[in-house]
Amino acid sequence: MKPTFQERQKLKKLFTNDVDRMMFCLRGAGVATTDDEVVQAWAEYSDANHADWLGLPESDETLRNLLIKSLARGRSHVVWRVTGADAEDGTGDFIVPLPAELSEQLGWQMGDELSIERTDPDTLRLRRI
């Protein structure tokens, strides 16, 4: 069952610590989302497992993986935010570190060719060719 906005607001208040931990885990992995989307994803995940609100797993990695999968089901794409840096080797190259979770989820491997598209002054979109 998909909770309404009012139901999500109640869940957010009831499970503030859970929501904070979920947001922390996702931010640490570079995943951009809102607390409302996190509550929605976890409520639907819990419902799919025949529970009102499941307790969070002890492992942050397990929680992060569950959330990423749940978020991906609820929207057409998941946004990851990472910070790029100059290669500092005199070439002027720009390095964009990709989190292992992102590469695994997308099936990207070392050596894959990526296209890069600037979507706004501070944002690049990467896609495997």
Residue pairs with C-beta under 8 A, 6 or more apart in sequence:
1 44
1 47
2 40
2 43
2 44
3 11
3 39
3 40
3 43
3 44
5 36
7 43
8 36
8 39
8 40
8 43
11 39
11 43
11 53
12 19
12 35
12 36
12 39
14 53
15 39
15 53
18 42
18 53
18 56
19 35
19 38
19 39
21 56
21 60
21 63
22 38
22 42
22 56
22 63
22 67
23 33
23 35
23 38
25 60
25 63
25 64
25 67
26 33
26 38
26 64
26 67
26 68
28 60
28 64
29 64
29 68
29 80
29 99
29 101
29 102
30 80
30 81
30 82
30 99
30 102
31 64
31 67
31 68
31 71
31 78
31 79
31 80
31 81
32 79
32 80
32 81
33 71
33 78
33 79
37 71
37 74
37 75
38 67
38 71
40 74
41 67
41 70
41 71
41 73
41 74
42 53
42 54
42 67
42 70
43 53
44 70
44 73
44 74
45 54
45 66
45 70
46 52
46 53
46 54
56 63
57 63
57 66
64 101
65 101
68 78
68 101
68 105
71 78
72 78
72 105
80 99
80 102
82 96
82 97
82 98
82 99
83 97
84 94
84 95
84 96
84 97
84 124
85 94
85 95
85 97
86 92
86 93
86 94
86 95
87 93
87 94
87 95
96 124
96 126
98 108
98 126
102 108
103 109
106 128
108 114
108 128
112 128
112 129
113 128
113 129
114 126
114 127
114 128
114 129
115 126
115 127
115 128
115 129
116 124
116 125
116 126
117 124
117 125
117 127
118 124
118 125
119 125
